[in-house]
Amino acid sequence: MSYQIIDGKAISGQIKEECRIKAEQYREQGIEITLAVVQVGSDPASSVYVRNKKRACEECGIKSLSFELPIETTEKELLTLIEKLNADTSVNGILVQLPLPEQIDEDKVIQAIDMKKDVDGFHPMSAGALCTGQKGFVSCTPAGIIELLKRSGIEIAGKECVVIGRSNIVGKPAALLLLRENGTVTVCHSRTKNLKEITRRADILVAAIGKPKFITADYVKEGAAVIDVGIHRNENGKLCGDVDFDSVAPKCSAITPVPGGVGPMTIAMLMSNCIASVDLSREIC
Ligand code: NAP
């Protein structure tokens, strides 16, 4: 079967360009969109993510403010900074790079961010808004999955959608978004029985398991669209996903590669959330 490779790099490029145009329009109205990026410590992986986010801001004409705090920062100090950023009317979005050092309670920090500035979409109020169909920020990776499907011409309404993984940042919001798009959604996890039987029903299969090349051809229905959220580096330093691309792709109608699939979408959707913050901050009650 010939399959479509869903080009996350190209689609994320389109989204960032749309963001750049909107940011410019806002600037002409005297509105400068500003993202505060907070990093505690200097974990190398976090530093790469932070650098990429700031670079995307530059590309899109979004101002980024950098707060680089030492590894020994206390929870109270971080919460004080967040209060200050919440109160600062020139700041539209607040992003705290995770993970945080162990002396800081991540949940407390996420909950301290004003929901109107929660561009990562991790606040329980944002998650609740998604669940109940209210206005709010949607976390970036799951929002990126929906954009990949829509912009590749893959219809979601009425389709059997199976999400493997139920994390708060990927699996659960991805399932809720597919439901919002009128998919018929099943969520699987480590305690699911007969996983293959369920995944083989999927027209759209989303793999967010965290296990390299876990999904092989026998998990996939002929003609399915497969979205691979996983990111792993193998022993040779090469990136791969949760899906065994080489065996699965020939069975699919469409599939995301790793790298170049879901990965680039996360930052693009962060930019999109920063743009949306101007209207959302007025609409969220
Ligand atoms: P996570 O919190 O570890 O969640 C993994 C989920 O997979 C859990 O719900 C777990 O079930 C389920 N699972 C584990 N083993 C399973 C099995 N054998 N059968 C069925 N389900 C199983 O991971 P995550 O944060 O959601 O991330 C998932 C993957 O996406 C990771 O590779 C991560 O690096 C990647 N990721 C990529 C991006 C991106 O930008 N592309 C962003 C975020 C994450 P239980 O709940 O029962 O434990």
Boltz pocket constraint, residues with backbone or C-beta under 6 A from the ligand:
constraints:
  - pocket:
      binder: B
      contacts: [[A, 141], [A, 164], [A, 165], [A, 166], [A, 167], [A, 168], [A, 169], [A, 170], [A, 171], [A, 188], [A, 189], [A, 190], [A, 191], [A, 192], [A, 195], [A, 207], [A, 208], [A, 209], [A, 210], [A, 211], [A, 228], [A, 229], [A, 230], [A, 231], [A, 232], [A, 262], [A, 263], [A, 264], [A, 266]]
      max_distance: 6.0
